[in-house]
Amino acid sequence: MTATSCSALLLFGATGDLSRRMLLPSLFALHEDDLIATDLRIVGTARSEMDDAGFRAFTQSALDEFLPADRKDPARLASFLERLQYQPLDASDIDGFAALAAKLGDTSCGLAIFLSTAPALFEATIKGLRHAGLAHPGVRIGLEKPLGNNLASSARINDAVAAGFSEKQIFRIDHYLGKETVQNLMALRFGNVLFEPLWNAAHIDHVQITVSETVGLEGRKGFYDDTGALRDMVQNHMLQLLAMTAMEPPGHYDATSIRDEKVKLLRALRPVKPEEMVRGQYRAGAVNGKTVTGYLDDLDQPSETETFVAIKAHVDNWRWQGVPFYLRHGKRLAERRSEIVVHFKDVPHNIFGKSAGRPRANQLVIRLQPEEYVRLQVMAKEPGLDRGGVVLREVNLDLSLTTAFAKARRRIAYERLLLDLIEGEQTLFVRRDEVEAQWTWIDAIREIWASGDEDVKGYAAGGWGPNAAIALTERDGRSWND
């Protein structure tokens, strides 16, 4: 165990859906690959009444369901389950934290806490941890989103957490930052001399960031209708992708340097005008050949909540002046896709003549899911003896992470984040001033919507959103990368 590692990991919400699908399989992966110390204990807590054996059975069931068959080594599974302990807790009962502290025992060697509970319980949980002596300087706490629904509520949550923990102890989680391709964006930009000299308004025409989903509510009915697409996806994941794409080069690869640059970028975002945004709500349609119902039918009540949002954003600094960033997210769209597309400018002069075809602008496509790859689209000559001269054709230069690193297992983003929480590495976590800069920009958009000037536009499930979203790019002479 390294000098900064913790001796125990405490999981709040240990019997919840996130724990079952992501956290427990991720922790097993770290155990399987010998990335966590052999003496690290994993203690789960939640309101569910069970003992250590019950939690181990719960975990065994989760791993049976979510691990592939070739990773279910009985000996490895058994040794992982031996790490697990459980203590039931009602976070609203401050006296119950004493039993939790007793279960953990001596935490002076370091304790990591992962708080995957409703934000409404954060303040009571922090009070309970302080009351039980579990908020000392050797403790680190990871916070799962959502952290508020606007700037004011986010500040209240952060104030509550800050009452027990300093900023260097707080690890705010955005799981997109744990994705390999997002981290590869840093390597692509700052580990190669090829791109950074061109990464500016002189050479880039525009940037598109798309996070599209084919699913609807999927059991999140109450939460989603209270949240909507803007706060569920744009406020956190998409703004983090924008910040990673557009930030200035940091002086060092460390938490402070990288997060300083992201904050500068987020604060440079220009307020969005009404004509630069579109919000929509899916209607009945067909996705992947299957008929699906509309949002109001899924919700079974009237609602103006948006399931789609498209925004034309601008960064007011020297590097990006005049370069639009088109953001798009929606549910029940044509395909599942998360990607960043950097569109370079056209060549200034076509030397090949009309018969060659017009050279298309180069594009750099950074795909996060479902595949993971980096693809540079360039122009090349078609093979052949053409009397008319050169005929140009667009071809792809591909870096498939799956192919290039064929022996590397594709990891869950939470594996990276949980390991960093245990080891105390904050680079891939979000600092408070980042969260506040994101909410400041998002709240201004919601104020425009609250004024009633922007209607929610319907769109058929299985398409690419409302027609107004297509017009958002087309009136600028551009098109979405569909």
Residue pairs with C-beta under 8 A, 6 or more apart in sequence:
1 7
1 37
1 39
1 40
2 423
4 110
4 423
4 424
5 36
5 37
5 40
5 110
5 422
5 423
5 424
6 40
6 109
6 110
6 111
6 112
6 140
6 422
6 424
7 37
7 39
7 40
7 41
7 107
7 109
7 110
7 111
8 40
8 41
8 42
8 43
8 104
8 107
8 110
8 111
8 112
9 27
9 40
9 41
9 42
9 43
9 111
9 112
9 113
9 114
9 418
9 421
9 422
10 43
10 45
10 100
10 104
10 111
10 112
10 113
10 114
10 134
11 19
11 23
11 42
11 43
11 44
11 45
11 114
11 116
12 45
12 46
12 91
12 113
12 114
12 115
12 116
12 117
12 125
13 19
13 46
13 115
13 116
13 117
13 144
14 23
14 44
14 45
14 46
14 55
14 86
14 116
15 44
15 46
15 48
15 50
15 55
15 58
16 46
16 116
18 116
18 144
19 44
19 62
19 116
20 58
20 62
20 65
20 66
21 62
21 66
22 175
22 412
22 414
23 114
23 116
23 414
23 418
24 59
24 62
24 63
25 62
25 63
25 66
25 67
25 412
26 412
26 414
26 415
26 418
27 36
27 42
27 80
27 418
28 63
28 67
28 76
28 77
28 80
29 409
29 411
29 412
29 415
30 36
30 415
30 418
30 419
31 76
31 79
31 80
31 83
32 71
32 73
32 76
32 80
35 419
36 419
36 422
40 83
40 422
41 83
41 85
41 104
42 83
42 84
42 85
43 84
43 85
43 86
43 87
43 103
43 104
44 55
44 84
44 85
44 86
44 87
45 86
45 87
45 88
45 89
45 100
46 88
46 89
47 88
47 89
47 90
47 91
48 88
49 88
50 58
50 86
50 88
51 86
52 84
52 85
52 86
54 86
55 84
55 85
55 86
56 81
56 84
59 81
59 84
60 77
60 81
63 72
63 77
64 72
85 103
87 99
87 100
87 103
89 96
89 97
89 99
89 100
90 96
91 117
91 121
91 124
91 125
91 128
92 121
92 124
93 128
94 124
94 127
94 128
94 131
96 128
97 128
97 129
97 131
97 132
97 134
98 131
98 132
100 128
100 132
100 134
101 132
101 133
101 134
104 111
104 134
107 134
107 136
107 138
107 139
108 136
108 138
109 138
110 138
110 139
110 140
111 134
111 138
111 139
111 140
112 139
112 140
112 141
112 142
112 421
112 422
113 129
113 134
113 139
113 140
113 141
113 142
114 141
114 142
114 144
114 418
114 421
115 122
115 125
115 141
115 142
115 143
115 144
116 144
117 125
117 144
119 146
119 147
119 148
119 157
122 143
122 157
122 160
122 161
123 156
123 157
123 160
126 135
126 160
126 161
126 163
126 164
126 165
127 163
127 164
129 135
129 139
129 164
130 163
130 164
135 164
135 165
137 166
137 169
139 165
139 169
140 169
140 170
140 171
140 421
140 424
141 161
141 164
141 165
141 169
141 170
141 171
142 171
142 172
142 173
142 417
142 418
142 421
142 429
143 161
143 170
143 171
143 172
143 173
144 173
145 172
145 173
145 174
145 236
146 227
146 231
146 232
146 236
147 154
147 157
147 158
147 172
147 435
148 154
148 155
148 156
148 157
148 439
149 226
149 227
149 231
150 439
150 442
150 443
150 446
151 436
151 439
151 440
151 443
154 435
154 436
154 439
155 436
158 432
158 435
161 170
162 170
162 432
167 431
167 432
168 426
170 432
171 417
171 420
171 421
171 426
171 429
172 429
172 430
172 431
172 432
172 435
173 417
173 429
173 430
174 236
174 237
174 240
174 429
174 430
175 413
175 414
175 417
176 182
176 236
176 237
176 240
176 241
176 368
176 413
177 183
177 240
177 244
177 413
177 417
177 428
177 429
177 430
178 412
178 413
178 414
178 415
178 416
178 417
178 428
179 368
179 369
179 372
179 413
180 372
180 401
180 410
180 411
181 366
181 367
181 368
181 372
181 373
181 374
181 401
182 240
182 241
182 244
182 368
183 416
183 428
184 366
184 374
184 401
185 244
185 245
185 340
185 366
186 244
186 253
186 258
188 195
188 366
188 374
189 195
189 196
189 199
189 249
190 196
190 249
190 250
190 253
195 364
196 249
198 204
198 344
199 319
200 319
200 320
201 319
201 320
201 321
201 322
201 323
203 344
203 345
204 323
204 342
204 343
204 344
204 345
205 323
205 343
205 344
205 345
205 346
205 361
205 478
206 323
206 324
206 325
206 326
206 343
206 476
206 478
207 245
207 246
207 323
207 324
207 325
207 326
207 340
207 341
207 342
207 343
208 325
208 326
208 328
208 340
208 341
208 343
208 480
208 481
209 238
209 241
209 242
209 245
209 325
209 326
209 327
209 328
209 339
209 340
209 341
210 328
210 329
210 337
210 338
210 339
210 341
210 480
210 481
211 233
211 237
211 238
211 328
211 329
211 337
211 338
212 328
212 329
212 330
212 333
212 334
212 335
212 336
212 337
212 338
212 464
213 329
213 330
213 331
213 332
213 333
213 336
214 287
214 288
214 331
214 332
214 333
214 334
214 335
214 336
215 331
215 332
215 336
216 282
216 292
216 293
216 295
216 298
216 331
216 332
216 461
217 224
217 295
217 298
217 299
217 331
221 298
221 299
224 232
224 305
225 299
225 303
225 305
226 305
227 305
228 305
228 306
228 307
229 279
229 306
229 307
229 308
229 309
229 329
229 330
229 331
230 279
230 306
230 309
230 442
230 445
230 446
231 442
233 329
234 309
234 311
234 327
234 329
234 442
235 438
235 439
235 442
236 430
236 438
238 327
238 329
239 266
239 438
239 441
239 442
240 262
240 430
241 340
242 265
242 313
242 325
242 327
243 262
243 265
243 266
243 434
244 262
245 325
245 340
245 342
246 265
246 315
246 319
246 320
246 325
247 258
247 261
247 262
247 264
247 265
248 261
248 264
248 265
248 319
249 261
250 257
250 258
250 260
250 261
251 257
253 427
254 427
255 425
255 426
255 427
255 429
258 427
259 426
259 427
259 430
259 431
259 434
262 434
263 431
263 433
263 434
263 437
264 317
265 315
265 317
266 434
266 437
266 438
266 441
267 437
268 315
268 316
268 317
268 320
269 313
269 314
269 315
269 316
269 437
269 441
270 313
270 314
270 315
270 316
271 441
271 444
272 311
272 312
272 313
272 441
272 444
272 445
272 448
274 448
274 453
274 454
276 311
276 312
276 313
276 472
277 309
277 310
277 311
277 312
277 445
277 448
277 454
278 308
278 309
278 310
278 311
278 457
278 465
278 466
278 468
278 469
278 472
279 306
279 308
279 309
279 449
279 454
279 456
279 457
280 306
280 307
280 308
280 309
280 330
280 456
280 457
280 458
280 459
280 465
280 466
280 468
280 469
281 294
281 295
281 296
281 303
281 304
281 305
281 306
281 307
281 308
281 456
281 457
281 458
281 459
282 294
282 295
282 307
282 308
282 330
282 331
282 332
282 458
282 459
282 460
282 461
283 294
283 295
283 458
283 459
283 460
283 461
284 291
284 292
284 293
284 294
284 297
284 460
284 461
285 291
285 292
285 294
285 332
285 460
285 461
285 462
285 463
286 292
286 461
286 462
287 332
287 334
287 461
287 462
288 462
292 332
292 461
292 462
294 461
295 303
295 305
295 307
295 331
295 332
296 302
296 303
304 456
305 456
306 456
307 330
307 331
307 332
308 329
308 330
308 331
308 333
308 459
308 465
308 466
308 469
309 327
309 328
309 329
309 330
310 326
310 327
310 328
310 329
310 465
310 468
310 469
310 472
311 326
311 327
311 328
311 445
312 324
312 325
312 326
312 472
312 473
312 476
313 324
313 325
313 326
313 327
314 320
314 323
314 324
314 325
315 321
315 323
315 325
324 476
326 472
326 473
326 478
326 480
328 465
328 469
328 480
330 459
330 464
330 465
332 461
332 462
333 462
333 463
333 464
333 465
334 462
334 463
334 464
334 482
336 369
336 370
337 367
337 369
337 370
338 367
338 368
338 369
339 365
339 366
339 367
339 368
339 481
340 365
340 366
340 368
341 363
341 364
341 365
341 366
341 481
342 363
342 364
342 366
343 361
343 363
343 478
344 361
344 362
344 363
344 364
345 361
346 359
346 361
347 359
347 361
350 356
350 358
350 359
352 359
352 389
352 390
352 392
353 389
355 388
355 389
355 391
356 388
356 389
356 390
356 391
356 392
357 391
357 392
357 393
358 392
359 379
359 392
360 377
360 379
360 394
362 376
362 377
362 378
362 379
363 375
363 376
363 377
363 481
364 374
364 375
364 376
364 377
365 373
365 374
365 375
365 376
365 377
365 481
366 374
367 373
367 374
367 375
371 400
371 402
372 400
372 401
372 402
372 410
373 398
373 399
373 400
373 401
373 402
374 398
374 399
374 401
375 396
375 397
375 398
375 399
376 396
376 397
377 394
377 395
377 396
377 397
378 394
378 395
378 396
378 397
379 392
379 393
379 394
379 395
380 392
380 393
380 394
380 395
381 390
381 391
381 392
381 393
382 391
382 392
382 393
384 391
402 410
416 428
417 428
417 429
420 426
420 427
420 428
420 429
421 429
448 454
457 466
457 467
457 468
458 466
459 465
459 466
459 467
464 470
464 480
464 482
469 480
470 479
470 480
473 479
473 480
